[in-house]
Amino acid sequence: MRGHKKINTKQYLINDSIKPPEEAKIRAKNMVDDETVIKVFVDASELNFQGVFGLGICIVGQGDVKVRSKKHYNKIMKTHIVYAELQSIALAIKELDKLVINKKITPVKIEVYSDCVIVDRLKVDNKLTSIDMINEVATEVLFLWEDFEQKHKSISLQIETMSGDLKRYNPFYKAAHNAARKSLNKS
């Protein structure tokens, strides 16, 4: 098929209804420029229900944006995305511990956001489900959380479920989502 041009099927024009409004752009810029609060967005993805998970985090604040990802294997927990979401929170806290040590300006507060609704119950009850392995990861997250607060007493660490408004038009959540997928070679 020499001389035959391949048809490009990728969409190049963005629908006007998908473009972020001006308020969302301002919100994103304010998150990056905030010197006192660091926001962390986490997400997880699974490869074809095989127990191979991609973990993605995006750390925003103090004029910087950092994206990290990691592949995580656990065949027993296949189809349990809550397990992977908790693993991504654990990864975020470990990364934050390293990051805070290297920061010139210590943040007052760090907010970790997940789209998993179960994380709001972490401090109240570490037995989140009837599945022991998920509860073990929840206990690990609690331990990391408490350890972080002991090491960095001047920093308030919060872990909470992301509201729909915060999720909508959020390039940093999207970056965490894409990092999780990219670690699995998903597009």
C-alpha positions in Angstrom: 0.0 0.0 0.0 2.7 2.4 -1.0 1.5 6.0 -1.3 -1.6 5.2 0.8 -2.1 7.6 3.7 -3.1 6.3 7.0 -6.3 7.8 8.4 -5.7 9.5 11.7 -8.6 8.6 14.1 -7.5 10.7 17.1 -9.6 13.6 18.2 -7.8 16.9 18.0 -10.6 19.4 18.7 -12.0 19.6 22.2 -15.7 20.0 22.6 -16.5 23.4 24.2 -18.5 21.7 27.0 -15.3 19.8 28.0 -13.0 22.8 28.2 -12.4 23.8 31.8 -14.1 27.0 32.9 -12.0 30.0 34.0 -12.8 29.2 37.7 -11.2 25.8 37.4 -8.1 27.3 35.8 -7.8 29.8 38.6 -8.3 27.0 41.2 -5.5 24.9 39.6 -3.1 27.9 39.6 -3.9 28.7 43.2 -3.2 25.0 44.2 0.2 25.2 42.6 1.1 28.6 44.1 -0.1 27.8 47.6 2.9 27.9 50.0 1.1 26.7 53.1 -1.1 23.7 51.9 0.2 20.8 49.8 -2.6 18.9 48.0 -2.0 15.3 47.0 -4.3 13.4 44.6 -4.2 9.6 44.4 -5.7 7.1 42.1 -5.4 3.4 41.2 -6.1 1.3 38.1 -6.2 -2.4 37.5 -5.0 -4.3 34.4 -7.8 -6.5 33.1 -8.9 -7.8 36.5 -5.6 -9.7 36.9 -4.4 -8.3 40.2 -1.9 -6.1 38.6 -2.5 -2.5 39.9 -1.1 0.9 38.8 -0.8 3.4 41.6 -0.6 7.1 40.8 -0.1 10.2 42.9 0.2 13.9 42.1 1.7 16.3 44.7 0.8 19.9 44.2 1.9 23.1 46.0 4.7 25.5 46.8 5.1 26.3 43.0 5.7 22.6 42.1 3.8 19.6 40.7 5.2 16.1 41.1 3.7 13.0 39.6 4.8 9.5 40.8 3.5 6.0 39.8 4.2 2.5 40.7 3.1 -1.0 39.6 1.8 -3.2 42.4 1.1 -7.0 42.2 -1.4 -8.9 44.2 -3.2 -11.7 42.4 -5.4 -12.5 45.4 -6.9 -9.0 45.4 -7.9 -8.9 41.7 -11.0 -6.9 41.1 -10.7 -5.2 44.5 -9.8 -1.6 43.5 -10.3 -0.4 47.1 -7.2 -2.3 48.0 -5.3 -0.5 45.3 -6.7 2.9 46.3 -5.4 2.3 49.9 -2.0 1.2 48.5 -1.8 4.5 46.5 -2.5 6.5 49.8 0.3 4.5 51.5 2.6 5.3 48.6 1.6 9.0 48.8 2.4 9.2 52.5 5.8 7.5 52.0 6.6 10.0 49.2 5.4 12.9 51.3 7.8 11.9 54.1 10.7 12.2 51.7 9.4 15.4 50.2 8.8 17.3 53.4 12.4 16.7 54.5 13.7 18.3 51.3 11.4 21.3 51.4 12.7 24.7 52.2 9.3 25.9 53.4 7.4 23.5 55.7 3.7 23.4 54.8 1.1 23.9 57.5 -1.2 21.3 56.1 -1.2 18.4 53.6 -4.4 17.2 52.2 -4.5 13.8 50.5 -7.6 13.2 48.2 -8.9 9.9 46.9 -12.0 9.2 44.9 -12.6 6.1 47.1 -15.4 6.9 49.5 -14.2 4.4 52.1 -11.2 6.5 53.1 -13.3 8.9 55.2 -13.7 6.0 57.7 -10.0 5.4 58.1 -9.5 7.2 61.4 -12.8 6.0 62.8 -12.5 2.3 62.0 -9.6 0.4 60.4 -11.8 -2.6 59.8 -13.3 -1.1 56.6 -14.5 -4.3 55.0 -14.9 -8.0 55.6 -11.8 -8.6 53.5 -8.8 -9.0 55.8 -6.2 -7.9 53.2 -7.9 -4.6 52.7 -8.1 -4.1 56.4 -4.4 -4.8 56.7 -3.6 -2.1 54.2 -5.9 0.2 56.0 -4.0 -0.5 59.2 -0.7 0.2 57.4 -2.1 3.5 56.1 -3.1 4.4 59.7 0.4 3.5 60.9 2.1 5.6 58.2 -0.3 8.5 58.9 0.4 8.5 62.6 4.2 8.0 62.0 4.1 11.0 59.7 2.3 13.1 62.2 4.8 12.1 64.9 7.8 13.0 62.7 6.3 16.3 61.5 4.4 17.6 64.4 3.9 21.1 62.8 2.1 19.6 59.8 -1.5 18.6 59.8 -2.1 15.6 57.5 -5.6 14.9 56.3 -6.9 12.1 54.1 -10.3 12.4 52.7 -12.6 11.5 49.8 -12.5 14.0 47.0 -15.8 15.9 46.4 -17.3 15.9 42.9 -16.6 19.6 42.6 -12.9 19.1 43.4 -12.7 16.2 41.0 -14.4 18.1 38.1 -11.9 19.9 35.8 -9.0 18.9 38.1 -5.8 18.5 36.1 -3.9 17.1 39.1 -6.4 14.3 39.8 -6.3 13.6 36.0 -2.5 13.4 36.3 -2.7 10.9 39.1 -5.3 8.9 37.1 -3.1 8.9 34.0 0.0 8.0 36.0 -1.8 4.9 37.4 -2.9 3.9 33.9 0.5 4.6 32.4 2.3 2.4 34.9 0.2 -0.4 33.4 0.8 0.7 29.8 -2.8 1.6 29.4 -3.7 4.8 27.5 
